[in-house]
């Protein structure tokens, strides 16, 4: 864990996973996300925290997301659509949807294509931060597949265990 994420034990507040998840889901729903999307978004954030990826967990990212919702940079109720495609590949316009929600949808699409064609690749445009890439890549494991999840976005995110934005 990076020193900047370390909280001294004498002032640390421990929160049960179930309570944290409920709070995160409630915040996303307060931002007008549908319940199922709020649950999906919470899954991605909790995945990061549980695995020690604090840079992409609740404490580091939630305030950023709330600000982006309030500034209308994230659409809480997107209607993603395929704008280009071929049998094994597609480009999905996420309608400014949250990457924590649209990312798993894109990976589901890639998995379906891979099941049929041996490979599946989905690119997503017009979206927001998608959290810990490992979450999305790991989705393929449940289907005995190898998953890759990549993103771009400028020097705004510190890499795992990094101290300064480099990604």
N, C-alpha and C positions, 0 to 999 in steps of 0.2 A: 504494500500500500504506500502511496506517496505521502510524504510528510504533510502536504497541504490538505490531505483528506483525513489525517489522523486527528481524532478527538481524544483529549486526555481522559483517562478512565474516570477521574473524579467528577467530571461534568458530562460524561456521555449519557445519553438517554437511549435505552434499548427499546425497540418496538418490535412486537411479534410480526412475522411475515403477513399473517392474515389481516392484522390491523393496518399495516402499511398498504397492502393491496387494496383494502376497502377505501382507505383515504385517497389513494391515487385514482382509483376508479371514480370516486365521488368528484374529485377535482376535474377530471376529464369530462364527466357528465355535466358539471357546472359550466364548462366551456362549450356545451351544446353537442357533445359527441353522443351518438347512440350508445346504449348500454353495451352491446356486443363489441363495438369498436373501443370503448373505454376499457373493457376487460382485456382485449387484445393488446392495447397500448400498455396497460399495466403489466401484462405478461412480459413484454420486451424489457421494460425498465427493471422489473423484479429479477429477471434472468441476469441482467448486468450486475445488480447489487449482490445477488446470492453468489455469483462467481468471482466477486472481487474486482469487477470492472467499474470502479467508482466513477470514472470519467464519464460513463454513459448511463449511470444509475439515477435514482430518484433525486438525491440531494444535489447533484450537479446539473441535471437537465430539466427538472420540473419547472423551475422558475423561468427558464428560457422558453419552454413550450407555452406556458401561461401568457407570457409577454407576446409571443408570436400569435396566439389565438386572439388576444385583445387588439393587436394591431392588424388583424384580419390577414395575416400572412399565411396562416394555416386555415383551411376550410374544414370545419368540424364534420360536415356531412357531404363529402365529395362523391362524385359519380365518375369513377375512373372508366376510361374507355380505351380500347385498342385503336391506335391511329395508324399503325403499319404492322404488317404481319406476313408470315409464311408458316408452313406447317410446324416447324420446330422452334420458331422465334417470333417475337412480337415486341412492339414498343407500346407501352402503356402510358397514356396521359393521366396523371393522378388527380387532376382538377384541384391542385394545391392541397391535396390530402396529406394527412400526417403519415410520414414514412413508417411509423410504428404500426400503422394499420395497413397501408398500401403495400409495404415491403413484404409482409407475409402473404398477401394476396398474389403478388407477383411471383413469389417463390412457389406457391401452390400451382400457379399456371405453368411455371417451368417444370415442376415435377410431373404434371399431367402430360406435357409434351415429351418429356424424357421417357416416360412410361411407354408412349406410343412410338416415338421416333428414335429413341436411344440417346437423345440429347435435347435439352430445352434451355432456352436463353430468353430472358425478358429484360428489356431496358425500361426504366421508368423516368419520365420527364415531368417537369412542372410539379414537383413535390417538396416535402420538407424532410428534415433530418430523420434518418431511419434507425437511429440507436445503434446498439452493438451489432456489428455485422455478423458475429458468430451466431447470434440467435437465428438469423435467416438461413445461413449456411447449414446449421444443424438440423433444420427442418427436413432436409433430404435424407438424413440418416434413418429416420423412421420408415423410409421406403427402400432401404438398402441402396441408396444412391449417394454420390458425392455432390455436395453443394458448394457453390462459391457465391459470395455476396460482396459487391464492390460499390463504392460510391465516390463522388467528387464533391467539391463544394468550396474550395478555397482554404486558406489557412485559418480556420476557425475552431478546430477541435484538437485538443491534446490527444496524442496516441495513448493507448493503455499504458499506465505507469509513467507517462510523460508529464513534464511540468509546464510546457509552453505549447500554444497552438502550432501545429506543424502539418496538420492534415486538413 
